[in-house]
């Protein structure tokens, strides 16, 4: 009995990608099916980085195809192709950057910067080219978290080269001033500094630029929404009611300025005692999930309250860099896949494909 492409497609359609939350056929990830005698070869192209998931996905697809009568062998090739996605209307793209993902929180103290740097590293481990911009002008923390302040180079005297730590391109005001120097600046100076850090950095072919925002909904956030092409935002919160109230305000802000919210990360979700293994919800439980349900956005994942995360980031060697295959790093990597998969389902930016037309009067 001969096997048709339709039969193979229907078999693949039974697999729901947990990151896309839909089947691969509907998500347009099946690029080619070749049938030769009793062997099927399938090419899958994901729109998000997924090195930590490709083998598992390939095995699932093989099992489904090989269950078809008349098929003896299935060969599955999985690759990722990351493209730019649409942003706010009327905002110019940043040279060398396909997508900007803003990491925000309504209030301080929820572990947003730690989450941002580990998320950036997780996207990189999954196979993307990634950078991080520390947008907290008053309290820059990324230089310390990434391993120390290094003066950025300038090859042309006009633009800055990103500082590279753990193969991650980065830029922060913390690289340009002494760590203990307070930034006593008014709002306009702060927004101008952010604009320069973003646009005067020579970013090198980034799939994602993760922007670590300061807490709140002030000048920096407004500037980002009005002038920076943000592909999507992620809200970091703890399960605590006070944190959830402020996280909701951050979410509302992005909605008002027409920046899509990709989802919510619940940090410090549970504490597991390192001595006895007792589990305790110090900041409450289920808050991030309830907020996600109320606002009809995705709960991207929950992270534990673990001293290892704090010790590693304080030491300039964040968890995903220090132990990329560890249990906590796997959670960050799962979240990174969900964030980028959510983004991959949004409209693509085709502006780069259109030529610039100049009309001259001769």
N, C-alpha and C positions, 0 to 999 in steps of 0.2 A: 504494500500500500504506500503510495507516495504521500509525503507530508507537505502541506502548504505553509506559506509564510503566515497566513491568517491563524493557523493552528498554533504556530510558535508565538505569535503576538498575544493570542488569548491566554496561553500558558504564562507568559511574562506578566500579563495584566493582573494575574492573581496575586502578584507580589506588591505589597504596599511598602514604599520606602518610608521608614519612620522619621526621616528628616524632612522630606517633602510632604509627608502625610497624604500621599496619593500614589497611584501606580505609575510605573516608569513609562508606559505607553501614553497615558494621559498627559504626563509631564514632558512629553516629547524628548525623552532621553534615549529611545531606541533609534539608532541612526542607520543601521544596516543589518539585514538578516540574509545569510547565504546558506543554501541547502545543497549539499552534494552527497548523493546516495543516502547513507544513514547518518551523516554528520551535519550538524548545524553549527554555524559560526555567527555569533551575535556581537555587534559593536554597540556599547553603551557609552554615551557621553553625558556626564553629569555637569550641571552648571555651578557646582560648588566643590571645594577641595574635600577629599574623602579618603586619604591614604589609609586611615585606621579602620575603614569600613568596607573597602573595595573587595577584599578576600571573602568576607562574610556574604556580601551581596552577590558576588560571582558564584559562590557555592549554592545559594538559594536559586539563582537563575538556572544553573546546570541541573539541579534536582528537578525543577519543574519541566524543563525541556526534555530531559532524558526519560521522564515518565510518559511521554507521548509514544504511542505505538509506532514502531518503525524507525525510531531514533536510537542509535547505539552510543553516539558521542556528541557532547555539546562543548563548544569552545566559546568562552566569553571574554571579550576584551573590554575593560573598563578604563575610561580616561575622564579627565575633568577639563572643561574649557570655561574660564571665568571671563565674563564680559562686563562692560559698564552698564549700569541701570539708571533709569530716569531719576531726576532730582526735582527740586522746586523750579518753577518756571522763571525764566529770565536770569538765572544764575550761571555764570561762566564756569566751565570745567577747570580743574587744576591740572597743570601739565604734569604728566608722569603718574597720574592717579586715576584708576578706573572707578573705584567706589570709596566713599567715605562713610564710615559707620561711627556714629556718635554714641558714647557711653555716658549716661547721665543718671543723676539721682536727685531727688527733691531736697535731701538734706545730707549733711556730712556724717561721717562715722559709720557708713554702711559697707565699707570695703570696696568702693567703686573703683579707685585707682588700682588696687590689687587685682580686681576682676578684669579691668581693662588690659593690663599688661599681660596677664595670663591668657586672656582671650586672644590677644594679638599673637602671642607665641604659639597658642594652640592652632590658630589658622595657618601659621607658618609650618608647623609640624605636619599638618594635614595636607600640605603641598602648595600653599599660596605664597606669593611674594607680598610681604606685609611691612607696614611702617606704623609708628605710633607718634601722635602729636600730643604733647602735654599742654592743654589749653588753660590750665590753672595758673594764671600769671602771678597771683598773690601767694600761692602755696604750691609751687612745683615739686612733685615727688618722684616723677619718673626717673631722673638721673640717679637718685639713690637706689631705687628699685631695680634698675638695670645694671648697676655695677659701678657707678661713680660718674661725676661730672668731667667731661672732656671738652675742651674748646673746639667747636666745629671749624673746619677749614673752609676757605673761600678761594676757589681757583681763578675767579674772574674779578674779584673785588666787589661784586654786586650781589651774588647769591651765596647761600651757605650749603655746604655738603652735609647731609644727615649724618649724625653720629651713629655708628653701628655697634650694638651690643647684642650678643647671642644671635648674630645674623639678622637682627631686626633693625631696620632704619628708624631713627628717632630724632625728634627735635623738641627742645624745651627752653624756656627762658632761664631755667636752672643751669643750662650749659654756658650761659652768657654773663651771669652774675655770680657772686660768691653765695654759697649755700645759706649763710646766716644773714645776708643782706635783705632787709624788708623792702618790698615793692610798694612804696607810698605813692601810688598813682591814682589819678581820677579816671573815671570811666572811659573818656575818649582816648586817653593814652593806652589803656588796657586793650581796647578794641583795635587800635592801630598796631599794637605789638602782636596781637593774635594774627592780624591780617599779614604782617610781615613774616612771622614764623611760618605761616602756611604757604604763602605765595612766593617768598624769597628763598625757600628751601628747594634744592635740586633733587626732588624725589625721583628715584630710579625705578620706573616701570612697576608700580605697585598695583596689585590686584585689589588690595584693601588698605586704606589708611584709617586706623582706629584713632579717634579723637577722644581723649580723656578730659571731659568737661569738669569745671568746678561745680560744686553743689549749688542748687538753687535755680532760679529762673530770672537772672539779671542780665546785665549788658553783654556778657560773653555769649550766653545762650541766644540772645536776640540777634547779635551779630552773626553767629553761626547760621541761624535760620534765614537771615536776609541776604547774606553775601557768600556763604559757603555751600557748594553743591553737595548736600547730604543725601546719600542713597537710602539711609535708614537709621533709626535710633533704637537703642536698647536701654531699658530702665533697670537699674539695680536697686533692690530694696532688701530689708530684713523682714521677717514675719511680724514684727512689732507694729501695733496699730499706729503709733506716731509716725513711724517710717512710711507706712502705707499711705497715710494722709498726704505726706509731701510727695511721695512717688506719683500719686494720682495727679497732683498739680503739675509735675513735670510732664506727665503723659498728655495732659490737657494742653500744655504749652505747645508741644510738637504738633498736636492736631490743629491748633489755631494757625500755625505758620506753615501748614501743609507739608510737614515732614512725616513720612510713614514710620510708625513704631513697629519694629520687628518682633518685639516681645519683652518679657520681664524675666530677670534672673533673681531668684531668691537666695541671698547670701546669708551665712550664719544660720542656716536652716535648723541644724541639729548639732548638739555637742556630744561626742562620744568620749568618755573618760579613758585616758591612756593607761590608767592603772587597772581598772576593773571592767571596762567595756560598757558601763552603764550609759544609756542614751537619755538625753534630756533636752527638751525644747526650751532653751533659756529665753529666747525672744518670742515665744509663742509658736504656734504651728499652723500651717496651711494658709497664711496670710497672702503670700504671693499668688497662690492658686486662686484664691477668692478674688483678688484684684484682677487677675487675668480674665477670669470668668465674667466679672462685672463689666470690664471694658472690652470684651470680645477680642482679646489679643492672646498670643501664645505664652504659656509658661515655658521658657526655654530650658530651665533646669534649676536645681537646688544644690547649693554648696554647703558643706559642713563648716562649723566653727572649729578650726583645727590650728593648734599652735605651730605646726609645721609650715603652714601657709605663711603665717606672720614671720617666722624666723627666716625662712628662705627669701622672702621679698625684702626684708630688712637687710639681709646680707648681700643684696644685689644679684641674687640668683633665684628668680621666681620659680615656683613649683614646676611649671611645665618645662622649663629649661633644666632644672636640677634633676628631675625624675620624670621624663616624658612618658614612661610606660607605667608609672605608679597609679594607684587607685584614684587619687584626687586629680591627677593630670588627665586621666581618662574621662572624668566628669567635665573638665574644662574642654576637652577635645570633642565630646558629645555636644556640648553647648555650642562650640564653634561651628560644628557641622550644621546644627539646626539654624543658627543665625544666618549663615551663608546660604543654606538651602532656602530659607524663607525669602531671602533677597533674590535668589535665582528665579523665583516664580513671578517676580514683579516685571514690569515693562522694561525692555532693553532700551538703552540710549543709542540711537542710530545716527546722531548728529555728526560723528566723525566720518561717516561714509559719504556725506554730502559735500561736494566741492564748494569752496568759497567763490562767489561770483562778484567780480568787481566791474562796475560800469564806468567807463571813462568817456568824457566828451572830447572828441578829436577836432 
